[in-house]
């Protein structure tokens, strides 16, 4: 069994899609970046802090693992978090329009001894050029407001995308191939 230290329905859906058995135990941590922190270091740190908070909060019964992840969207070196409101979402989508940005997800697995197995995954994503009325129409949906970068590639936001170079599931919020490899490594360690 895996303890998923996340309340993300998208991460749950991805794990369910591959038949993973897990229990959801979200944690609350400070998710602000530190000065000079790179996107990869940022998502790795947050995923590890989430996993460690889940370990402190829940412990880990024998044989179980904690899985935590964090995702950020990066444009021109600036990390775009979740939009604060409609104007902020509009600003993000307008900035992404017609451009390529990067999605970073950090994944951390902790075993019962507190050993960490972690990886950051980077996926370039190119947006189509978006006319203002298309942005406004997308803002009228519920999708932009709880997602880094103000879009959901697994929903209506897929229509905003021209191409993805790399892990599609990373853009959703959990790079499955890398996550499964980390789980295998954590289970195989003596």
Secondary structure, DSSP 8 states (H G I E B T S, - for coil): -EEE----HHHHHHHHHTT--EEE----------TT--HHHHHHHHHHHHHHHHHHHH---TT-EEEEEEEEEEETTEEE-B-SSHHHHHHHHHHHTTSEEEEEEEEEEE-TT--EEEEEEEEEEEE----HHHHHHHHTSSGGGGSBTT--TTTGGGGGEEEEES-HHHHHT--HHHHHHHHHHHHH--
